[in-house]
Amino acid sequence: MFKIKYLAVLGVAVLIDCASSPEPSREDDAVAAAQVAVAAMEGRNAPVQGGPPAASAPVKVREGKEPAWVSSPDAVYDKNIFVTAVGYGIDRNQAEKDALGRLVAVFGQSVQANLKTSTSYSEAVSKGVVTVSENTVVQNAIKTSAEMDALIGAEIEDVWVDSKKNTYYAVAVLEKAKASKLYTDMIQSNERIIQDLIAMSLEEKQSLDGFSRYQFAATIADVNRLYANVLTIVGGPSGIGSGNIKNGDNYRLEAMNLTKSIPIEVKVIDDRSNRIKDAFASVFTKQGFRSGGTDSRYVLQVRVNFSPVELPNQQNKFTRYAIEANLIDTRDASVLLPFNINGREGHISFSEAENRAVVAAEKKINDTYGTVLSNYLASVLPNTK
């Protein structure tokens, strides 16, 4: 199997290659992208590809006469070459963040992936599902990615303070030609990774790992559509745009279709008229899975315990219930998803208290296990080893 190599910047992961030995030019582009992103957040100019290293000091804050870009950025930065935005605040940091945020707004959408996407990528790195470049710039970009909220390639070009009003102004700039090349390269690399993720045999597809591959492909596709939206503003080659890129929901639909061919058997010890078994089975059915037979790869093993509880100075009788459920992959006996619930119900008789405990357990399973299972399926990472 292959390893995915990617670099994360700006709260989204920039997937750069799917081969174990990437082309040198692509690695250079990835490092440059990381330098640009880190520099943008540090409020300094980033190095251009093939150019000299960035200055270690941030852009110097101007004083005195108001620069022309404060009221008219197009007067300083040609709108045919640059996309610009001016921000302000009570200090430099606030002004720069405001400028970067306003630059994002020019594109009509946020370039920061949602929390689940960011978490999925971070987990992929920590578990070794993907191979990250040894370059320290790339590593630093990954570590700081969660705090970033700016367009890849954006730079703070100038900062001015109005001493009379005690207000700072900053101008964020994105050079269209550089951004076009960068985003185009990232989109093309991501598309190759998606194709490798979904290239599986039928047996591989009909597994939770196959399901997770399509889910992961969907996440990458979502990132690509964000990049494609940027290209609609900065310009890009024909054939690459949000209208030409497959929506992540298409891969999610494929993933859900796969569940129909993944049976899950439910085994319950000490059940009461199969009521607990039926409750769990109902959840799996709602998620699209088939009811498993006796030879299913995936088995939910459930242990149920009902025990009487006598409380002092209480006329009512009580029954405590405790349910432990583990979703098992029988191929290696690994526990994929543990689940536990417990509670206590009372009535004037033990028999009725126990019946109420069963009803309460059924309700808790129906109310909570579906969400737990959905969250697990959304976060499970593909096995790319």
C-alpha positions in Angstrom: 0.0 0.0 0.0 1.1 3.6 -0.4 1.9 6.4 2.0 0.3 9.8 1.7 2.7 12.7 1.9 1.2 16.1 2.8 1.9 19.4 4.4 -0.7 21.2 6.6 -0.9 25.0 6.5 -3.5 27.5 7.6 -5.8 25.1 9.4 -6.2 23.0 6.3 -4.0 20.2 5.1 -2.2 20.8 1.8 -1.8 17.4 0.3 1.2 17.5 -2.0 2.1 14.0 -3.2 1.0 10.4 -3.0 4.2 8.6 -4.1 6.9 7.5 -1.7 9.5 9.4 -3.8 8.0 12.7 -4.8 9.4 14.8 -7.7 12.0 17.3 -6.4 10.1 20.2 -7.9 7.0 19.3 -6.1 8.8 19.0 -2.7 10.3 22.5 -3.3 6.8 23.9 -4.0 5.5 22.3 -0.8 8.3 23.8 1.3 7.7 27.2 -0.4 4.0 27.0 0.4 4.8 26.3 4.1 7.2 29.2 4.2 4.6 31.5 2.7 2.0 30.4 5.2 4.2 30.6 8.3 5.5 34.0 7.2 2.0 35.3 6.6 1.0 34.5 10.2 4.2 36.0 11.6 3.5 39.2 9.8 6.6 39.2 7.6 7.3 38.8 3.9 7.8 35.3 2.7 10.4 34.1 0.3 9.5 33.8 -3.4 10.3 30.5 -5.1 14.0 30.6 -6.1 14.5 33.9 -4.3 16.4 35.0 -1.3 15.3 33.9 2.2 12.7 36.0 4.0 13.9 38.7 6.4 13.8 37.5 10.0 12.3 40.8 11.1 8.6 41.6 10.5 7.5 44.5 8.3 8.4 47.8 10.0 5.5 49.8 11.3 5.3 53.1 9.4 4.5 56.4 11.1 3.9 59.9 9.8 1.9 60.6 6.7 -0.9 58.2 5.8 0.2 55.8 3.0 -2.0 55.8 -0.2 -2.9 52.1 0.3 -4.9 52.9 3.5 -7.7 54.5 1.6 -7.0 53.1 -1.9 -4.9 49.9 -2.0 -5.4 49.7 -5.8 -3.4 52.9 -6.1 -0.4 51.1 -4.8 -1.0 47.5 -5.8 -2.2 46.9 -9.4 -5.5 45.0 -9.1 -4.6 43.1 -12.3 -1.6 41.6 -10.4 -2.7 41.6 -6.8 -5.7 40.9 -4.6 -5.5 43.2 -1.6 -7.4 44.0 1.6 -6.8 46.6 4.3 -7.5 45.9 8.0 -7.2 48.0 11.2 -7.1 47.6 15.0 -5.9 48.9 18.3 -2.6 47.2 17.8 -0.5 45.7 15.1 -1.5 42.1 15.6 -5.2 43.0 15.5 -4.7 45.1 12.3 -2.9 42.2 10.5 -5.4 39.6 11.5 -8.2 41.9 10.3 -6.4 42.5 7.0 -6.0 38.7 6.5 -9.6 38.1 7.4 -10.8 40.7 5.0 -8.6 39.2 2.2 -10.4 35.9 2.9 -13.7 37.6 2.6 -12.8 38.8 -0.9 -13.1 35.1 -2.0 -16.5 34.7 -0.4 -15.5 31.7 1.7 -13.1 30.7 4.5 -9.9 28.8 3.6 -9.8 27.2 7.0 -11.1 23.7 7.1 -13.7 22.8 9.6 -12.6 21.3 13.0 -13.3 17.7 12.0 -11.2 18.1 8.8 -8.3 19.6 10.7 -8.5 17.0 13.5 -8.6 14.2 10.9 -5.4 15.4 9.3 -3.6 15.9 12.6 -4.6 12.4 13.7 -3.4 11.0 10.4 0.1 12.5 11.1 0.3 11.3 14.7 -0.7 7.8 13.8 1.7 7.6 10.8 -1.1 7.2 8.3 0.7 9.8 6.2 4.4 10.6 5.9 5.4 14.1 6.5 8.5 15.8 5.0 11.6 15.9 7.2 11.9 19.6 6.4 11.6 21.7 9.6 9.7 24.4 7.9 7.0 21.9 6.9 6.9 20.5 10.4 6.6 23.9 11.9 3.7 24.7 9.5 1.9 21.6 10.6 2.3 22.4 14.3 1.0 25.9 13.9 -1.7 25.1 11.3 -4.6 25.0 13.8 -4.0 28.6 14.7 -3.8 29.9 11.2 -6.7 31.7 9.4 -5.3 33.2 6.3 -5.0 32.4 2.6 -2.1 30.3 1.6 0.4 32.7 -0.1 -1.0 35.9 1.6 1.5 38.4 2.9 1.3 41.4 5.1 3.1 44.0 2.9 2.9 47.2 5.0 1.7 48.4 8.4 1.0 52.0 9.4 0.0 53.6 12.7 -2.2 56.7 13.0 -0.7 58.1 16.1 -3.4 60.7 16.5 -6.2 58.0 16.5 -4.0 55.3 18.1 -5.1 53.0 15.3 -3.0 50.5 13.3 -3.6 49.7 9.6 -2.2 46.7 7.7 -2.5 45.7 4.0 -2.6 42.0 3.1 -1.6 41.1 -0.4 -1.9 38.0 -2.6 0.0 37.9 -5.9 -2.3 36.3 -8.4 0.3 34.6 -10.6 2.1 33.0 -7.7 -1.2 31.9 -6.1 -2.5 30.5 -9.3 0.5 28.2 -9.7 0.5 27.2 -6.1 -3.2 26.3 -5.9 -3.1 24.6 -9.2 -0.3 22.4 -8.1 -2.0 21.5 -4.8 -5.3 20.7 -6.6 -3.6 18.4 -9.1 -1.6 16.6 -6.3 -4.7 16.2 -4.2 -6.6 14.7 -7.1 -3.9 12.0 -7.6 -4.1 11.1 -3.9 -7.9 10.8 -4.1 -7.5 8.4 -7.1 -5.0 6.3 -5.1 -7.3 6.2 -2.1 -10.2 4.8 -4.0 -8.2 2.3 -6.1 -9.2 -0.9 -4.2 -10.3 -4.4 -4.9 -13.9 -5.3 -4.2 -12.9 -7.1 -1.0 -11.0 -4.0 0.2 -13.9 -1.8 -0.6 -16.4 -3.9 1.4 -14.7 -3.1 4.7 -14.7 -0.3 7.2 -11.2 0.6 5.9 -12.7 0.9 2.4 -15.4 3.1 3.9 -12.8 5.3 5.6 -10.8 5.7 2.3 -13.8 7.2 0.6 -14.5 9.4 3.7 -10.9 10.6 3.6 -11.1 11.2 -0.1 -14.2 13.3 0.6 -12.3 15.5 3.0 -9.5 16.0 0.4 -12.1 16.9 -2.2 -13.6 19.5 0.1 -10.2 21.1 0.5 -9.7 21.0 -3.3 -13.0 22.9 -3.9 -11.8 25.6 -1.5 -8.6 25.9 -3.5 -10.6 25.9 -6.7 -12.7 28.8 -5.4 -9.5 30.8 -4.9 -8.6 30.1 -8.5 -11.8 31.7 -9.7 -10.5 35.0 -8.3 -6.7 34.8 -9.1 -7.1 32.9 -12.3 -6.0 29.4 -13.2 -5.7 27.0 -16.2 -8.8 25.9 -18.0 -10.4 22.7 -16.6 -9.5 23.5 -13.0 -12.3 25.2 -11.1 -15.0 24.4 -8.5 -17.3 23.3 -11.3 -14.8 20.8 -12.6 -13.8 19.3 -9.3 -15.8 16.4 -7.7 -17.7 17.4 -4.6 -16.7 15.7 -1.4 -20.4 14.7 -0.9 -20.0 12.4 -4.0 -17.4 10.4 -2.2 -19.4 10.4 1.0 -22.3 9.0 -1.0 -20.0 6.2 -2.3 -18.9 5.5 1.3 -22.5 5.2 2.4 -23.3 2.9 -0.5 -20.5 0.6 0.7 -22.2 0.2 4.1 -24.9 -1.9 2.3 -22.2 -4.6 1.6 -20.7 -4.5 5.1 -22.7 -6.9 7.5 -22.3 -6.4 11.2 -23.4 -9.2 13.6 -24.8 -8.3 17.0 -24.2 -10.8 19.8 -25.7 -10.1 23.3 -25.1 -12.0 26.5 -27.9 -11.9 29.2 -30.4 -10.1 27.0 -34.0 -9.7 27.8 -36.1 -11.1 24.9 -33.6 -9.7 22.4 -34.6 -6.2 23.2 -31.1 -4.9 23.7 -29.9 -6.8 20.6 -32.8 -5.3 18.5 -31.9 -1.8 19.8 -28.3 -2.0 18.6 -29.3 -3.7 15.3 -31.8 -0.9 14.6 -29.0 1.7 14.9 -26.8 -0.2 12.4 -29.7 -0.5 10.0 -30.3 3.3 10.2 -26.6 3.8 9.4 -27.1 1.7 6.2 -25.3 -1.6 7.4 -26.8 -5.0 6.7 -27.7 -7.4 9.5 -24.8 -9.7 9.9 -24.8 -13.5 9.7 -22.7 -15.9 11.7 -19.5 -15.3 9.7 -19.5 -11.5 9.6 -16.1 -9.8 9.8 -17.5 -7.2 12.1 -19.2 -8.2 15.3 -20.8 -6.1 18.1 -20.2 -8.0 21.3 -22.5 -6.9 24.0 -22.7 -7.8 27.7 -25.8 -6.9 29.7 -26.1 -6.8 33.5 -29.3 -6.2 35.5 -28.9 -6.3 39.2 -31.4 -5.4 42.1 -30.6 -2.5 44.3 -32.1 -2.1 47.8 -31.9 1.4 49.2 -32.6 2.1 52.9 -35.8 3.9 53.8 -37.2 3.4 50.3 -40.5 1.7 49.6 -39.7 1.3 45.9 -37.4 -1.4 44.5 -34.6 -0.5 42.1 -32.7 -2.3 39.3 -29.3 -1.1 38.0 -28.4 -1.8 34.4 -24.9 -1.8 32.9 -24.3 -2.4 29.2 -20.8 -2.9 27.7 -20.6 -3.1 23.9 -17.5 -3.5 21.7 -17.4 -3.4 17.9 -14.8 -6.0 17.0 -12.9 -6.7 13.8 -12.6 -10.5 13.9 -9.7 -10.5 11.5 -7.3 -9.3 14.2 -9.7 -9.3 17.2 -9.2 -5.5 17.6 -11.8 -3.4 19.4 -12.8 -0.7 16.9 -15.4 1.1 19.1 -16.1 0.6 22.8 -19.4 1.8 24.3 -20.7 1.7 27.8 -24.0 2.9 29.4 -25.5 2.4 32.9 -28.3 3.7 35.0 -30.9 2.8 37.6 -34.7 2.6 37.5 -37.3 2.0 40.3 -40.8 0.8 40.9 -42.8 -0.8 43.7 -41.7 -4.3 42.4 -38.4 -5.6 41.2 -39.9 -7.1 38.1 -41.4 -3.7 37.0 -38.2 -1.9 38.0 -36.2 -4.3 35.7 -38.7 -3.8 32.9 -38.2 0.0 33.2 -34.5 -0.5 33.2 -34.7 -2.4 29.9 -36.8 0.4 28.4 -34.4 3.0 29.7 -31.4 1.1 28.2 -33.2 0.8 24.9 -33.8 4.5 24.8 -30.3 5.4 25.7 -28.9 3.1 23.0 -31.3 4.6 20.4 -30.5 8.2 21.5 -26.7 7.9 21.9 -25.2 5.0 20.0 -26.1 6.3 16.6 -24.2 9.5 17.3 -21.2 7.6 18.7 -21.1 5.3 15.7 -21.5 8.2 13.2 -18.6 10.2 14.9 -16.4 7.1 14.8 -17.1 6.4 11.1 -16.4 10.1 10.3 -13.1 10.1 12.1 -11.7 6.6 11.3 -8.5 6.9 9.2 -7.7 4.7 6.2 -5.0 2.0 6.5 -2.5 3.0 3.9 0.4 0.7 5.1 
